[in-house]
Amino acid sequence: MTETLTTLARLLFVQEIQEDPSGAALGFHEGGHGRLALRDTNYATHLRLARRSQERQHPVGVSFGEGQAITALILADNDVPTLVREEDPDRVQVLFVGHDGVFRLKRDHPAFDRLRTLLGEALRQKARVWFIAQKRDLALLDVLPARWGVAGSHTRDGGSTATFRFVGGPLDGQSFDHTQVNKVATVVPVLKDSGSRQFLLMPPRDECERIFRGELTKDQVQGALHPYERVFMANGAVEYRDASNGSLEGALQPRDQTVSEEVRARKQAFGELADRFIERLRSTKLTGATEVALLYQCFDQQGNAFPPIRTSIIPGTTVRFSGDQPGATVFAAAMHLDSLIGNINSLVRNAPTGYVSFPECPGIAVQIRGFELEIEQPAEQGNP
């Protein structure tokens, strides 16, 4: 039986799209269906948002009219709440890291208790949420968690989200994402003709935690740095393994093996791409809703091209200032850009030149030949 859907806009995941001469029928992961009418002047825009939700498994705001008729599809925003507090008996005030303005959750919202609890938990965890709001007054319409659960990881959901596990040594069992690795690690790339090896020099666990809390930077670390080496697993995952057995020292020793011109050219090309990508980031007005992703261009050992592999490089930047919200916003924006630049340097400039495996093609050895940078700004939201 088809679920009865409320006329209030909700965040839903599009599971299937079936087009016909009069429009398109949408099926939702949560159950129920809706219909886009071809005669609607916003049909093309709404269909594009539906396809985006289906392909990326991101939620989209859906507003219903009579029956299953969809009156609006709204692009969902994604951000970390920095303040959730009672403003008056009728409203709760909500601030986000990357969004200007004061959002409000009204007490007469039919799902007020659920949304208030969810926002409070997101604030506690410093975790991202998906949300939609009315443009005219920034009243929140719906909120969903954005894949919580990876300890310490606030990477935005979208494409592949990379989390690296550390095996052995003082960080055994810990998992960090791109942004966290860039915050704490000193990267030591070693270029060989067979490809590049990457080592990380990692601070002690307690100092890593202090860096994540903003109490110090990696340049202020006092403890001994421990070496780890990047290892690509058969399923495409990446681990960093204890390299205190002399692996780093051995890799840095001179060898008769010389680096081929092909490898040198590819590393140079990766470096030039990184420079161009960083320049694009610096010249773009980034917000908390801006999506930034890398597209890997890969070939297998027979020279066959793979479809581009998309990886989101969005960090989660949370800054707490007492009183000076404008100052916090400016500072958070600078940290956000710095984290993106760090991810570009890590993933593009220091990309491996040999054959590796990705989760999208497990067990298949591919070689990275190039990258594209995808920057997507949010579309203007309409009123539901």
Backbone torsions as a table, in degrees:
resi	resn	phi	psi	omega
1	MET	NA	135.4	-177.5
2	THR	-70.8	134.5	-179.8
3	GLU	-68.3	139.8	174.3
4	THR	-76.3	124.3	-174.4
5	LEU	-107.2	135.4	-177.6
6	THR	-75.5	156.7	177.9
7	THR	-76.1	-14.3	176.9
8	LEU	-72.9	136.3	-178.5
9	ALA	-59.3	136.5	-179.7
10	ARG	-130.1	153.5	173.2
11	LEU	-86.4	119.9	-178.8
12	LEU	-133.2	155.9	176.6
13	PHE	-103.5	123.0	179.3
14	VAL	-76.3	124.6	-178.8
15	GLN	-102.0	-36.3	179.6
16	GLU	-146.7	152.2	178.9
17	ILE	-133.0	125.3	177.8
18	GLN	-125.3	109.7	-179.8
19	GLU	-87.2	149.1	176.4
20	ASP	-147.4	177.8	-175.6
21	PRO	-59.5	-21.7	-177.0
22	SER	-104.5	1.2	179.6
23	GLY	150.4	-139.9	-178.1
24	ALA	-147.3	137.8	175.3
25	ALA	-98.8	130.8	-180.0
26	LEU	-110.1	132.0	172.8
27	GLY	-106.9	138.3	-174.4
28	PHE	-109.8	145.9	-179.5
29	HIS	-59.5	-33.0	-177.9
30	GLU	-77.0	-4.8	-175.3
31	GLY	103.3	156.8	179.9
32	GLY	87.9	169.1	-177.8
33	HIS	-138.8	163.2	174.3
34	GLY	-146.5	166.1	-175.1
35	ARG	-133.2	131.2	172.6
36	LEU	-97.6	128.9	-178.8
37	ALA	-91.6	130.8	-179.0
38	LEU	-60.3	-30.4	-177.3
39	ARG	-74.1	-13.6	178.7
40	ASP	-65.6	131.5	-177.9
41	THR	-62.6	-21.7	180.0
42	ASN	-99.8	16.5	-174.5
43	TYR	-57.0	-48.1	-176.4
44	ALA	-62.0	-42.5	179.0
45	THR	-64.6	-45.1	-179.5
46	HIS	-64.9	-38.5	179.4
47	LEU	-66.6	-37.4	177.9
48	ARG	-64.0	-42.3	178.5
49	LEU	-65.5	-37.2	177.7
50	ALA	-64.3	-43.2	179.3
51	ARG	-64.9	-40.2	178.1
52	ARG	-60.7	-43.9	178.4
53	SER	-62.5	-41.7	-179.4
54	GLN	-66.2	-44.7	-175.4
55	GLU	-71.0	-42.0	-174.0
56	ARG	-97.0	-8.6	-174.7
57	GLN	54.6	44.8	169.1
58	HIS	-101.4	147.4	176.4
59	PRO	-73.7	159.3	176.1
60	VAL	-135.5	144.9	177.4
61	GLY	-75.4	129.9	-177.5
62	VAL	-125.3	126.5	176.3
63	SER	-114.8	131.8	-176.0
64	PHE	-109.1	146.7	171.6
65	GLY	-101.0	-131.8	179.4
66	GLU	-75.4	137.5	178.3
67	GLY	61.2	-127.8	-179.2
68	GLN	-99.4	9.2	-177.9
69	ALA	-68.9	125.6	177.1
70	ILE	-90.1	123.9	-179.9
71	THR	-95.8	-21.4	179.7
72	ALA	-161.1	143.5	166.8
73	LEU	-117.1	132.2	-172.8
74	ILE	-122.9	130.1	177.2
75	LEU	-63.9	129.0	-179.8
76	ALA	-83.2	143.7	173.9
77	ASP	-95.7	162.7	-175.2
78	ASN	-140.5	119.4	-176.1
79	ASP	-162.2	173.3	-180.0
80	VAL	-106.3	123.3	177.2
81	PRO	-70.9	138.3	178.3
82	THR	-111.7	-13.1	179.5
83	LEU	-152.3	130.1	173.8
84	VAL	-137.7	109.1	-176.3
85	ARG	-149.2	155.2	178.5
86	GLU	-69.7	121.7	178.3
87	GLU	-90.2	-41.6	176.4
88	ASP	-160.4	178.5	-177.1
89	PRO	-59.3	-19.2	-174.5
90	ASP	-104.6	-11.4	-172.3
91	ARG	-144.1	149.2	171.6
92	VAL	-112.8	131.3	-178.9
93	GLN	-88.6	135.4	-178.6
94	VAL	-132.5	129.1	174.0
95	LEU	-116.3	147.7	178.7
96	PHE	-121.6	156.1	-178.7
97	VAL	-59.0	-50.4	-168.9
98	GLY	-106.8	12.4	-178.8
99	HIS	-122.8	129.6	175.3
100	ASP	-74.5	157.9	175.8
101	GLY	93.0	164.1	179.7
102	VAL	-105.3	116.6	177.0
103	PHE	-88.0	154.2	-178.4
104	ARG	-137.3	138.6	172.5
105	LEU	-105.1	116.2	-176.0
106	LYS	-84.7	140.2	-174.9
107	ARG	-67.2	-21.6	178.8
108	ASP	-84.2	3.1	174.4
109	HIS	-63.8	132.9	-176.7
110	PRO	-62.4	-21.3	178.8
111	ALA	-111.5	29.8	-174.5
112	PHE	-54.4	-49.3	-175.6
113	ASP	-60.3	-44.3	-179.7
114	ARG	-64.1	-46.0	-177.1
115	LEU	-68.5	-38.9	178.9
116	ARG	-64.0	-42.5	178.8
117	THR	-65.0	-42.8	-178.9
118	LEU	-63.7	-44.5	179.3
119	LEU	-64.5	-38.8	177.7
120	GLY	-63.6	-40.1	178.8
121	GLU	-69.7	-38.3	176.6
122	ALA	-62.7	-40.2	177.1
123	LEU	-62.4	-42.7	-179.2
124	ARG	-64.5	-41.6	-177.7
125	GLN	-85.5	-8.0	-172.1
126	LYS	55.9	45.4	-173.9
127	ALA	-108.4	155.2	180.0
128	ARG	-79.7	150.6	172.9
129	VAL	-132.4	153.8	166.6
130	TRP	-89.6	143.1	176.9
131	PHE	-154.0	156.9	171.7
132	ILE	-129.3	148.1	-177.5
133	ALA	-144.9	153.0	173.4
134	GLN	-68.7	134.0	-176.3
135	LYS	-67.4	-36.6	-171.0
136	ARG	-69.4	-33.0	-177.2
137	ASP	-133.6	7.1	179.5
138	LEU	57.7	30.8	174.9
139	ALA	-75.7	126.2	-178.8
140	LEU	-71.0	133.6	-178.9
141	LEU	-102.5	-37.1	178.3
142	ASP	-160.4	154.8	-178.5
143	VAL	-142.9	139.1	175.0
144	LEU	-137.0	147.9	174.7
145	PRO	-68.1	146.1	-179.9
146	ALA	-103.6	75.3	174.7
147	ARG	53.9	61.6	175.1
148	TRP	-73.0	167.0	169.0
149	GLY	126.0	-23.9	176.6
150	VAL	-83.4	116.2	-172.9
151	ALA	-57.8	125.0	176.5
152	GLY	75.8	0.5	-175.8
153	SER	-103.7	123.9	179.7
154	HIS	-121.8	33.4	179.9
155	THR	-71.1	136.2	-178.3
156	ARG	-66.7	141.5	178.1
157	ASP	-71.7	130.6	177.5
158	GLY	159.8	126.0	-176.8
159	GLY	60.6	-146.9	178.4
160	SER	-83.3	138.1	174.0
161	THR	-113.4	116.0	-171.4
162	ALA	-94.1	124.5	172.1
163	THR	-125.9	130.1	-172.7
164	PHE	-108.7	131.5	179.7
165	ARG	-95.5	139.6	177.4
166	PHE	-101.5	131.2	-175.3
167	VAL	-118.7	123.3	179.2
168	GLY	81.6	171.3	177.8
169	GLY	68.6	-168.6	-174.2
170	PRO	-70.1	-16.6	-179.4
171	LEU	-105.3	19.3	-177.5
172	ASP	-53.3	127.4	177.4
173	GLY	89.6	-9.6	179.3
174	GLN	-78.7	151.2	176.1
175	SER	-129.8	128.6	179.5
176	PHE	-126.1	152.9	174.1
177	ASP	-96.4	-179.4	-177.9
178	HIS	-53.0	-48.6	-174.7
179	THR	-63.9	-42.0	-179.6
180	GLN	-67.1	-40.2	177.3
181	VAL	-60.8	-43.8	-179.4
182	ASN	-64.3	-31.0	-179.5
183	LYS	-69.2	-35.1	-169.8
184	VAL	-110.4	-23.7	-167.6
185	ALA	-96.6	148.4	164.6
186	THR	-99.6	117.6	-175.0
187	VAL	-87.1	131.1	178.6
188	VAL	-122.4	94.0	176.7
189	PRO	-81.4	139.7	177.6
190	VAL	-122.8	115.0	-174.4
191	LEU	-94.1	124.0	176.3
192	LYS	-128.7	164.9	-179.8
193	ASP	-64.3	-29.8	179.9
194	SER	-79.1	-2.6	-179.0
195	GLY	132.6	-176.6	-179.1
196	SER	-104.5	139.4	172.1
197	ARG	-104.1	145.0	179.9
198	GLN	-123.8	129.2	175.9
199	PHE	-116.6	150.7	173.5
200	LEU	-119.6	137.1	170.5
201	LEU	-101.5	112.5	-170.1
202	MET	-109.3	137.4	175.8
203	PRO	-69.6	168.0	173.7
204	PRO	-59.6	159.9	-174.4
205	ARG	-58.7	-44.0	-177.0
206	ASP	-65.1	-33.1	179.5
207	GLU	-77.2	-30.0	171.5
208	CYS	-59.4	-45.1	-179.6
209	GLU	-63.3	-37.4	178.2
210	ARG	-67.4	-36.2	176.7
211	ILE	-64.7	-44.2	179.5
212	PHE	-62.6	-31.7	179.1
213	ARG	-81.5	-5.1	179.0
214	GLY	83.1	15.5	-177.4
215	GLU	-84.0	-19.4	175.5
216	LEU	-160.3	170.6	176.6
217	THR	-108.9	169.1	-178.9
218	LYS	-65.7	-22.7	177.7
219	ASP	-74.9	-13.2	-179.0
220	GLN	-102.3	7.2	-178.8
221	VAL	-64.6	135.8	180.0
222	GLN	-102.0	-28.5	-175.9
223	GLY	-74.7	167.5	179.7
224	ALA	-68.6	140.4	178.0
225	LEU	-86.9	136.6	-176.5
226	HIS	-108.7	133.1	-177.5
227	PRO	-84.5	139.0	172.5
228	TYR	-131.6	147.5	177.8
229	GLU	-114.6	139.5	177.4
230	ARG	-71.6	133.2	178.6
231	VAL	-131.6	128.5	176.9
232	PHE	-90.6	124.2	-178.5
233	MET	-85.1	165.8	-177.9
234	ALA	-63.0	-29.9	-178.4
235	ASN	-87.9	5.9	177.9
236	GLY	95.2	-10.8	179.2
237	ALA	-72.6	162.4	179.4
238	VAL	-118.4	132.8	172.7
239	GLU	-120.4	152.9	169.1
240	TYR	-112.6	120.2	-173.4
241	ARG	-109.7	147.3	179.7
242	ASP	-49.9	124.5	-179.0
243	ALA	-119.0	28.7	-178.9
244	SER	-80.0	4.0	179.7
245	ASN	-86.8	12.4	179.7
246	GLY	98.3	3.8	-178.5
247	SER	-60.1	-43.8	-178.7
248	LEU	-65.7	-47.0	179.9
249	GLU	-59.9	-41.4	179.0
250	GLY	-64.8	-39.8	-179.2
251	ALA	-66.0	-30.0	-178.0
252	LEU	-84.4	-10.1	179.2
253	GLN	-70.0	142.9	177.1
254	PRO	-60.4	143.5	178.6
255	ARG	-130.2	160.1	175.1
256	ASP	-68.8	-25.1	-177.3
257	GLN	-64.3	130.0	178.5
258	THR	-106.2	156.1	179.6
259	VAL	-83.8	127.2	-177.3
260	SER	-68.5	158.2	178.1
261	GLU	-62.0	-34.4	-179.6
262	GLU	-63.3	-45.0	179.9
263	VAL	-66.9	-42.0	178.2
264	ARG	-60.3	-42.6	-179.0
265	ALA	-64.5	-40.0	-179.4
266	ARG	-67.7	-41.9	177.6
267	LYS	-63.2	-39.3	178.0
268	GLN	-64.4	-41.4	178.9
269	ALA	-63.9	-40.9	178.2
270	PHE	-62.7	-40.4	178.9
271	GLY	-64.2	-40.7	179.0
272	GLU	-67.2	-39.5	176.5
273	LEU	-62.1	-43.1	178.9
274	ALA	-58.7	-42.6	179.0
275	ASP	-62.0	-43.0	-179.6
276	ARG	-67.2	-41.5	179.8
277	PHE	-63.1	-42.5	179.6
278	ILE	-63.2	-40.1	177.6
279	GLU	-63.2	-39.3	176.6
280	ARG	-62.7	-43.2	179.4
281	LEU	-61.6	-42.9	-178.8
282	ARG	-64.6	-29.5	-176.8
283	SER	-93.9	1.8	-178.9
284	THR	-103.4	138.3	174.8
285	LYS	-79.6	101.5	-175.8
286	LEU	-91.5	138.8	173.6
287	THR	-126.0	176.6	177.9
288	GLY	-65.6	-17.2	-179.2
289	ALA	-98.3	-3.7	179.3
290	THR	-71.5	129.8	176.8
291	GLU	-95.3	130.4	178.4
292	VAL	-127.6	124.6	-177.2
293	ALA	-141.9	153.8	172.4
294	LEU	-103.1	140.0	172.6
295	LEU	-109.8	113.9	178.0
296	TYR	-81.0	131.3	175.1
297	GLN	-103.8	111.2	-170.3
298	CYS	-124.3	154.3	175.8
299	PHE	-133.1	146.3	176.6
300	ASP	-84.8	-176.8	-175.1
301	GLN	-69.8	-14.7	175.9
302	GLN	-94.0	2.5	178.8
303	GLY	85.7	11.6	179.3
304	ASN	-84.4	134.3	-178.8
305	ALA	-78.3	140.5	174.0
306	PHE	-97.9	152.1	171.6
307	PRO	-57.4	146.9	-179.4
308	PRO	-54.4	137.7	178.4
309	ILE	-100.3	119.2	-173.8
310	ARG	-96.4	129.3	177.9
311	THR	-130.4	121.4	176.1
312	SER	-71.1	137.6	178.1
313	ILE	-118.0	20.0	-180.0
314	ILE	-71.4	124.8	173.8
315	PRO	-86.4	173.0	171.0
316	GLY	-115.1	109.2	-175.6
317	THR	-105.3	117.4	178.9
318	THR	-118.6	124.5	-179.5
319	VAL	-126.2	133.9	178.1
320	ARG	-117.1	114.1	174.0
321	PHE	-115.9	145.7	177.3
322	SER	-89.6	109.2	173.3
323	GLY	92.5	-47.1	-171.9
324	ASP	-88.0	78.2	-179.3
325	GLN	-63.6	-43.3	176.9
326	PRO	-59.2	-40.8	178.6
327	GLY	-64.4	-39.5	178.2
328	ALA	-63.5	-39.2	-179.5
329	THR	-64.2	-44.3	179.8
330	VAL	-64.3	-44.0	-179.0
331	PHE	-65.1	-41.4	179.0
332	ALA	-62.8	-39.2	178.7
333	ALA	-62.1	-41.1	179.1
334	ALA	-65.5	-42.1	177.6
335	MET	-64.5	-39.3	179.5
336	HIS	-59.8	-48.1	178.9
337	LEU	-63.2	-42.6	-179.3
338	ASP	-62.2	-38.5	178.5
339	SER	-67.2	-40.4	177.5
340	LEU	-62.2	-43.0	178.9
341	ILE	-62.6	-40.5	176.8
342	GLY	-61.3	-39.3	178.1
343	ASN	-66.5	-38.6	176.7
344	ILE	-61.9	-46.3	180.0
345	ASN	-62.5	-40.2	-178.5
346	SER	-69.1	-45.8	-171.0
347	LEU	-89.1	-30.1	-176.4
348	VAL	-103.0	-58.4	-176.9
349	ARG	-60.7	-38.2	-178.5
350	ASN	-105.2	27.4	-179.9
351	ALA	-64.9	144.9	177.8
352	PRO	-66.7	143.7	179.8
353	THR	-99.4	-13.3	177.8
354	GLY	-86.9	-165.3	180.0
355	TYR	-87.4	135.4	-178.5
356	VAL	-134.7	177.4	176.5
357	SER	-126.9	147.8	178.2
358	PHE	-117.2	154.4	175.5
359	PRO	-58.3	-29.4	-179.3
360	GLU	-70.9	-19.5	177.6
361	CYS	-138.6	66.6	-174.2
362	PRO	-59.6	137.5	176.9
363	GLY	78.1	-1.0	-179.3
364	ILE	-108.2	125.3	179.5
365	ALA	-81.1	125.3	178.1
366	VAL	-130.0	158.5	178.4
367	GLN	-117.7	132.9	178.8
368	ILE	-79.0	123.7	179.4
369	ARG	-109.3	-16.3	-178.6
370	GLY	-176.1	177.1	-178.5
371	PHE	-140.8	156.1	164.8
372	GLU	-127.9	146.5	176.2
373	LEU	-104.4	126.2	-179.3
374	GLU	-111.1	117.9	177.0
375	ILE	-119.1	119.6	-176.0
376	GLU	-125.4	116.8	177.5
377	GLN	-84.9	148.2	179.7
378	PRO	-67.4	144.3	175.5
379	ALA	-75.7	157.3	175.7
380	GLU	-61.6	130.0	178.9
381	GLN	-84.5	138.9	175.3
382	GLY	-94.3	167.8	176.3
383	ASN	-79.0	133.0	178.2
384	PRO	-71.3	NA	NA
